[in-house]
Every structure is written in C-alpha cells, then in structure tokens.
Amino acid sequence: MNTSFTDTFDRDFLLETMMGPNAMRITEEMASFLPISPGMRILDLGCGMGISSILLAQKYDVTVFAADLWVSPSDNAKRFASLGLDSKVIPFLVDATKDIPFAHEYFDMIISVDSYQYFGNNEHMLPKLLPFVKKGGFMAVAIPGFVQEYPEGQLPKEVQPYWTPEWYFYSCPWWRTLWEKEASIVLTDLREMDSCKQAWDDWLQSPNPYAQRDSAMMEAGAGQYFNIIQLIGRKI
C-alpha cells in the first residue's frame, strides 16, 4: 500500500495549521481525480493557512495562488517560505464575494477546500468564477455536508444541539441541482469522499479551540450524518 503525502508530512505543522477537517488530506484525495501537471497555475480559493496549497505545490510542482479572506497573506508567505515554497505558492487576500484580482482565463483550475460552502451556496458564484478559468479547465471543490437533505426542524437529534445555519451543510443532490444550472460547466464528478472520517479524526487532534469544541459534537454521534462532498466541473 502506498503511503500518502499527507501521512508523511510534518504532523505537528499540520495540527497547528488546520482550520477544520484536514484540508491537506482532502485535497490529496480530490487532486487524484484531476488532470494536474507540472507548471499549471491553480487558484486555491479559501486556502486558510495554506496546507491545501502546500500539497499542490510540493506534490504536483504547480504554481498556486493561495487566496483567503481571514488569514493574513503575510503570515501565509512566511509559512510558505519556511518550506522553500515562496516561488511556488503566492499568497493573496481575496474576498470571493467582491472583486477578484486576477486575469480572465488565467488559471488551469480553481480549487476550494472546506470554504466554498460559505460563499458559493448560490447561483451567482460559479458564473462569477468561471471566467478566470481557461476553456477546458476545471473547477473543483470539497465541502462538508450532510449524507441526505434534512427539512427545516428535522435534523437528527445528535446534530441539533450543535447546528447553526452558518454551517451551510447540504447534500450531494442539493449541490448537483445548483451546479447543473450553470451552462458553461459540465459536472464531471460528484461523490462522497473517502477521506471524510480520517480528515475529521485529524482535526479533532488539533490544539485549535474549535477542534476541541467539535470533539463533543462528534462524541455525541453527529459525525454519522456528515460527509465531505467532492464536486468537479469542466469549463466548456
């Protein structure tokens, strides 16, 4: 059995930089479904502290534009430089809901891991982002969600004490319906990701106080209703 890149990476570094279920592990699985080749330009939108960007740059030898709203690009730049990636991963401060500071048809792919649900759960974001992707390029997102759609007021009892509307958790069919409204992209892949449990288990070992809060939720059994949804579309 081949050892994953994520499992060989500095564990302490990962635990300190996770901001949710292990984004490096999730990115590694999703990337295996994408035609990534050296020299590509990839926008990592909502990169957090950049562990998804690090995976892409180190494993695939691509140039990554690491964009986030909440994490300082100066802090990310130091992190990338500490790994010798300052010429491969370029940090930006970007609010996806506002102007996006890149050229049209500049990227081979846009990737978003555990962040797209916050700004992309509407009919406006895909048509806004796709002009920045080359024709034939890909849009790929991995988002936490529910294994099925739960009508308002009918969440499982294990989830109810912890749930807030700001989770923006939806099901695979919900996301399929949304993406199929966009005529300039063909949905090539929609699946529940295999790394869901391991990514959550990694996160719960982080010293991040949000991880400690999530431990009680997972111990209560809420995780049996969670998945991580992979959506990949090709621009036509």
Backbone hydrogen bonds in HBPLUS format (Angstrom, degrees):
<---DONOR---> <-ACCEPTOR-->    atom                        ^
c    i                          cat <-CA-CA->   ^        H-A-AA   ^      H-
h    n   atom  resd res      DA  || num        DHA   H-A  angle D-A-AA Bond
n    s   type  num  typ     dist DA aas  dist angle  dist       angle   num
A0008-THR N   A0005-PHE O   3.07 MM   3  5.31 143.7  2.21 104.2 115.0     1
A0009-PHE N   A0006-THR O   3.21 MM   3  5.21 151.6  2.29  99.6 108.1     2
A0014-LEU N   A0010-ASP O   3.15 MM   4  6.49 160.6  2.18 151.2 156.3     3
A0015-LEU N   A0011-ARG O   2.92 MM   4  6.17 165.8  1.94 156.7 160.2     4
A0016-GLU N   A0012-ASP O   3.06 MM   4  6.21 147.1  2.17 145.2 153.3     5
A0017-THR N   A0013-PHE O   3.14 MM   4  6.28 130.6  2.40 141.2 153.9     6
A0017-THR N   A0014-LEU O   3.06 MM   3  5.17 136.2  2.26  99.8 112.2     7
A0018-MET N   A0014-LEU O   2.94 MM   4  5.94 127.9  2.22 158.1 166.2     8
A0022-ASN N   A0199-ALA O   3.02 MM 177  4.54 152.4  2.10 120.9 114.0     9
A0026-ILE N   A0022-ASN O   3.12 MM   4  6.44 163.2  2.15 152.1 157.1    10
A0027-THR N   A0023-ALA O   2.89 MM   4  5.88 159.9  1.93 140.4 146.4    11
A0028-GLU N   A0024-MET O   2.93 MM   4  6.10 155.2  2.00 147.1 153.7    12
A0029-GLU N   A0025-ARG O   3.18 MM   4  6.50 157.0  2.24 146.9 151.8    13
A0030-MET N   A0026-ILE O   2.99 MM   4  6.28 170.0  2.00 155.7 158.4    14
A0031-ALA N   A0027-THR O   2.78 MM   4  5.83 160.2  1.82 152.1 157.9    15
A0032-SER N   A0029-GLU O   3.19 MM   3  5.43 135.9  2.39 100.8 112.3    16
A0033-PHE N   A0030-MET O   2.95 MM   3  5.53 162.2  1.99 117.3 123.2    17
A0034-LEU N   A0031-ALA O   3.00 MM   3  5.11 165.8  2.03 112.5 115.3    18
A0036-ILE N   A0034-LEU O   2.96 MM   2  5.62 134.4  2.17 104.1  91.0    19
A0040-MET N   A0037-SER O   3.31 MM   3  6.16 156.9  2.36 145.8 147.0    20
A0039-GLY N   A0061-ASP O   2.94 MM  22  6.37 159.9  1.98 142.7 145.9    21
A0063-THR N   A0040-MET O   2.89 MM  23  6.15 168.2  1.91 177.6 176.5    22
A0108-ASP N   A0041-ARG O   2.87 MM  67  5.57 153.6  1.94 150.3 158.8    23
A0042-ILE N   A0063-THR O   2.95 MM  21  6.30 163.2  1.97 163.3 168.3    24
A0065-PHE N   A0042-ILE O   2.86 MM  23  6.21 163.1  1.88 158.6 163.4    25
A0043-LEU N   A0109-MET O   3.04 MM  66  6.44 163.7  2.07 152.6 154.2    26
A0111-ILE N   A0043-LEU O   2.78 MM  68  6.10 167.3  1.80 165.1 169.1    27
A0044-ASP N   A0065-PHE O   2.95 MM  21  5.96 162.1  1.98 141.1 147.0    28
A0067-ALA N   A0044-ASP O   2.98 MM  23  6.00 160.7  2.02 150.5 156.8    29
A0045-LEU N   A0111-ILE O   2.80 MM  66  6.15 148.6  1.90 166.1 171.2    30
A0046-GLY N   A0067-ALA O   2.72 MM  21  5.70 141.0  1.87 142.4 155.7    31
A0047-CYS N   A0067-ALA O   2.97 MM  20  5.77 160.1  2.01 138.5 143.6    32
A0050-GLY N   A0047-CYS O   2.95 MM   3  5.04 157.7  2.00 126.9 130.6    33
A0054-ILE N   A0050-GLY O   2.92 MM   4  6.16 154.2  1.99 151.2 158.3    34
A0055-LEU N   A0051-ILE O   3.17 MM   4  6.28 159.2  2.22 137.9 142.5    35
A0056-LEU N   A0052-SER O   3.17 MM   4  6.46 163.8  2.20 148.3 152.0    36
A0057-ALA N   A0053-SER O   2.96 MM   4  6.17 165.9  1.98 154.8 158.3    37
A0058-GLN N   A0054-ILE O   2.90 MM   4  5.93 170.2  1.91 155.7 159.0    38
A0059-LYS N   A0055-LEU O   2.94 MM   4  5.72 161.3  1.97 147.0 153.3    39
A0060-TYR N   A0056-LEU O   3.07 MM   4  5.44 148.3  2.18 128.9 138.2    40
A0061-ASP N   A0057-ALA O   3.08 MM   4  4.91 132.6  2.31 119.6 125.9    41
A0064-VAL N   A0088-LYS O   2.81 MM  24  6.23 161.9  1.84 164.2 167.6    42
A0090-ILE N   A0064-VAL O   2.77 MM  26  6.20 162.8  1.80 164.9 169.3    43
A0066-ALA N   A0090-ILE O   2.79 MM  24  5.73 138.3  1.96 130.1 143.2    44
A0092-PHE N   A0066-ALA O   2.82 MM  26  5.96 151.7  1.90 152.9 148.4    45
A0068-ASP N   A0092-PHE O   3.19 MM  24  6.54 155.7  2.25 144.4 148.3    46
A0094-VAL N   A0068-ASP O   3.03 MM  26  5.38 153.2  2.10 115.4 123.5    47
A0076-ASN N   A0072-SER O   3.04 MM   4  6.39 161.4  2.07 151.2 156.6    48
A0077-ALA N   A0073-PRO O   2.79 MM   4  5.88 151.4  1.87 141.3 149.5    49
A0078-LYS N   A0074-SER O   3.16 MM   4  6.44 154.7  2.23 144.8 149.8    50
A0079-ARG N   A0075-ASP O   3.11 MM   4  6.42 155.4  2.17 145.2 152.2    51
A0080-PHE N   A0076-ASN O   2.85 MM   4  6.15 163.8  1.88 159.2 162.6    52
A0081-ALA N   A0077-ALA O   2.89 MM   4  6.04 160.0  1.93 148.3 154.4    53
A0082-SER N   A0078-LYS O   2.96 MM   4  6.10 148.0  2.06 143.5 151.4    54
A0083-LEU N   A0080-PHE O   3.09 MM   3  5.37 146.4  2.21 103.6 113.5    55
A0085-LEU N   A0080-PHE O   2.87 MM   5  5.01 161.0  1.90 148.3 143.4    56
A0084-GLY N   A0081-ALA O   2.93 MM   3  4.87 164.1  1.96 107.4 111.5    57
A0088-LYS N   A0085-LEU O   2.94 MM   3  5.06 150.8  2.02 107.5 117.0    58
A0089-VAL N   A0085-LEU O   2.93 MM   4  5.86 151.2  2.01 172.0 169.5    59
A0098-LYS N   A0095-ASP O   2.93 MM   3  5.54 165.3  1.95 121.8 126.7    60
A0102-PHE N   A0100-ILE O   2.95 MM   2  5.88 140.0  2.12  99.6  92.3    61
A0105-GLU N   A0131-PRO O   2.75 MM  26  5.97 148.5  1.85 134.3 144.9    62
A0106-TYR N   A0132-PHE O   3.10 MM  26  5.65 125.2  2.41 117.9 124.8    63
A0107-PHE N   A0132-PHE O   3.01 MM  25  6.16 173.9  2.01 163.3 163.9    64
A0134-LYS N   A0107-PHE O   2.85 MM  27  5.93 162.8  1.88 167.3 164.9    65
A0138-PHE N   A0108-ASP O   3.15 MM  30  6.67 152.2  2.23 146.9 150.4    66
A0110-ILE N   A0138-PHE O   2.99 MM  28  6.51 148.2  2.09 151.5 161.6    67
A0140-ALA N   A0110-ILE O   2.89 MM  30  6.28 166.5  1.91 166.4 170.7    68
A0112-SER N   A0140-ALA O   2.96 MM  28  6.49 143.5  2.10 151.7 159.9    69
A0142-ALA N   A0112-SER O   2.91 MM  30  6.43 149.8  2.00 156.3 164.4    70
A0114-ASP N   A0142-ALA O   2.74 MM  28  5.93 169.5  1.75 168.0 171.8    71
A0118-TYR N   A0115-SER O   3.00 MM   3  5.79 154.4  2.07 122.9 129.3    72
A0119-PHE N   A0116-TYR O   3.24 MM   3  5.57 130.9  2.50 105.3 116.4    73
A0120-GLY N   A0116-TYR O   2.62 MM   4  5.10 149.4  1.71 160.1 165.2    74
A0128-LYS N   A0124-HIS O   3.24 MM   4  6.29 133.3  2.47 136.5 149.1    75
A0128-LYS N   A0125-MET O   3.01 MM   3  4.96 126.3  2.30  96.4 111.7    76
A0129-LEU N   A0125-MET O   2.91 MM   4  6.15 149.8  2.00 157.6 165.6    77
A0130-LEU N   A0126-LEU O   2.96 MM   4  5.96 167.7  1.98 166.3 168.3    78
A0132-PHE N   A0129-LEU O   2.98 MM   3  5.84 158.2  2.03 128.9 134.8    79
A0133-VAL N   A0130-LEU O   2.96 MM   3  5.28 165.8  1.98 117.8 122.5    80
A0137-GLY N   A0134-LYS O   2.81 MM   3  5.09 155.3  1.87 132.7 134.2    81
A0136-GLY N   A0235-LYS O   2.91 MM  99  5.03 143.2  2.04 125.1 136.5    82
A0235-LYS N   A0137-GLY O   2.81 MM  98  5.52 165.2  1.83 157.8 163.0    83
A0139-MET N   A0233-GLY O   2.86 MM  94  5.24 159.4  1.91 154.8 160.8    84
A0233-GLY N   A0139-MET O   2.84 MM  94  5.24 159.4  1.89 153.7 160.6    85
A0141-VAL N   A0231-LEU O   2.85 MM  90  5.29 161.0  1.89 154.6 160.9    86
A0231-LEU N   A0141-VAL O   2.89 MM  90  5.29 169.0  1.90 160.6 163.4    87
A0143-ILE N   A0229-ILE O   2.95 MM  86  5.26 155.2  2.01 143.9 149.5    88
A0229-ILE N   A0143-ILE O   2.73 MM  86  5.26 165.4  1.75 159.2 154.2    89
A0145-GLY N   A0227-ASN O   2.91 MM  82  5.27 159.6  1.95 141.2 140.4    90
A0227-ASN N   A0145-GLY O   2.93 MM  82  5.27 149.2  2.03 131.2 132.2    91
A0146-PHE N   A0170-TYR O   2.92 MM  24  5.51 154.8  1.98 123.2 131.6    92
A0147-VAL N   A0225-TYR O   2.98 MM  78  5.56 149.6  2.07 140.2 143.1    93
A0154-GLN N   A0151-PRO O   2.89 MM   3  5.45 149.9  1.98 148.4 146.5    94
A0159-VAL N   A0156-PRO O   2.95 MM   3  5.44 143.4  2.09 112.1 122.5    95
A0160-GLN N   A0156-PRO O   3.15 MM   4  6.37 151.7  2.23 155.6 164.2    96
A0162-TYR N   A0159-VAL O   2.97 MM   3  5.74 152.5  2.05 129.6 137.4    97
A0163-TRP N   A0159-VAL O   3.11 MM   4  5.96 142.5  2.26 153.4 161.4    98
A0167-TRP N   A0164-THR O   3.08 MM   3  5.94 164.4  2.10 127.4 128.9    99
A0168-TYR N   A0165-PRO O   3.25 MM   3  6.08 145.3  2.38 121.5 125.9   100
A0175-TRP N   A0171-SER O   3.19 MM   4  6.57 159.6  2.24 152.8 157.0   101
A0176-ARG N   A0172-CYS O   2.93 MM   4  6.17 158.2  1.98 156.7 163.7   102
A0177-THR N   A0173-PRO O   3.03 MM   4  6.16 164.8  2.05 148.8 151.7   103
A0178-LEU N   A0174-TRP O   3.18 MM   4  6.47 155.0  2.25 143.7 150.3   104
A0179-TRP N   A0175-TRP O   2.95 MM   4  6.18 173.7  1.96 159.7 160.1   105
A0180-GLU N   A0176-ARG O   2.95 MM   4  5.98 155.0  2.01 153.2 159.9   106
A0181-LYS N   A0178-LEU O   3.24 MM   3  5.65 160.1  2.29 108.5 114.4   107
A0182-GLU N   A0179-TRP O   3.09 MM   3  5.68 163.8  2.12 116.6 121.5   108
A0236-ILE N   A0184-SER O   3.04 MM  52  5.46 164.7  2.06 129.3 133.8   109
A0186-VAL N   A0234-ARG O   2.86 MM  48  5.22 160.0  1.90 142.3 147.8   110
A0234-ARG N   A0186-VAL O   2.86 MM  48  5.22 155.9  1.92 146.0 146.9   111
A0188-THR N   A0232-ILE O   2.80 MM  44  5.67 146.3  1.92 140.4 151.6   112
A0189-ASP N   A0232-ILE O   3.16 MM  43  4.98 146.6  2.28 146.4 141.0   113
A0232-ILE N   A0189-ASP O   2.88 MM  43  4.98 156.9  1.94 149.4 148.9   114
A0191-ARG N   A0230-GLN O   3.08 MM  39  5.31 150.9  2.16 140.0 148.8   115
A0230-GLN N   A0191-ARG O   2.83 MM  39  5.31 171.1  1.84 162.6 165.7   116
A0193-MET N   A0228-ILE O   2.77 MM  35  5.47 169.9  1.78 167.4 170.7   117
A0199-ALA N   A0195-SER O   2.82 MM   4  5.81 162.2  1.85 162.1 167.3   118
A0200-TRP N   A0196-CYS O   3.03 MM   4  6.26 157.9  2.08 153.2 158.9   119
A0201-ASP N   A0197-LYS O   2.83 MM   4  6.08 161.5  1.87 152.9 158.8   120
A0202-ASP N   A0198-GLN O   2.88 MM   4  6.08 156.8  1.93 148.9 154.6   121
A0203-TRP N   A0199-ALA O   3.15 MM   4  6.32 160.8  2.19 140.7 145.6   122
A0204-LEU N   A0200-TRP O   3.00 MM   4  6.28 154.6  2.06 154.7 160.9   123
A0205-GLN N   A0202-ASP O   3.08 MM   3  5.51 154.0  2.15 109.7 117.8   124
A0206-SER N   A0203-TRP O   2.94 MM   3  5.32 164.7  1.96 116.0 120.6   125
A0211-ALA N   A0208-ASN O   2.86 MM   3  5.28 130.6  2.11 110.1 123.6   126
A0212-GLN N   A0208-ASN O   3.23 MM   4  6.71 150.6  2.32 148.9 157.5   127
A0213-ARG N   A0209-PRO O   3.04 MM   4  6.32 148.4  2.15 141.5 149.8   128
A0214-ASP N   A0210-TYR O   2.93 MM   4  6.16 151.5  2.01 141.2 148.9   129
A0215-SER N   A0211-ALA O   3.03 MM   4  6.27 130.2  2.29 141.0 153.5   130
A0218-MET N   A0214-ASP O   2.98 MM   4  6.29 159.5  2.02 157.5 162.3   131
A0219-GLU N   A0215-SER O   2.86 MM   4  6.03 156.4  1.92 151.5 158.8   132
A0220-ALA N   A0216-ALA O   3.03 MM   4  6.17 135.6  2.23 138.5 149.4   133
A0222-ALA N   A0217-MET O   3.31 MM   5  5.93 159.4  2.36 157.6 152.2   134
A0221-GLY N   A0218-MET O   3.01 MM   3  5.20 157.9  2.06 104.9 111.9   135
A0224-GLN N   A0221-GLY O   3.38 MM   3  6.08 162.0  2.42 117.2 120.8   136
A0225-TYR N   A0222-ALA O   3.05 MM   3  5.93 169.0  2.07 127.6 131.2   137
A0226-PHE N   A0223-GLY O   3.07 MM   3  5.07 164.2  2.09 107.1 112.2   138
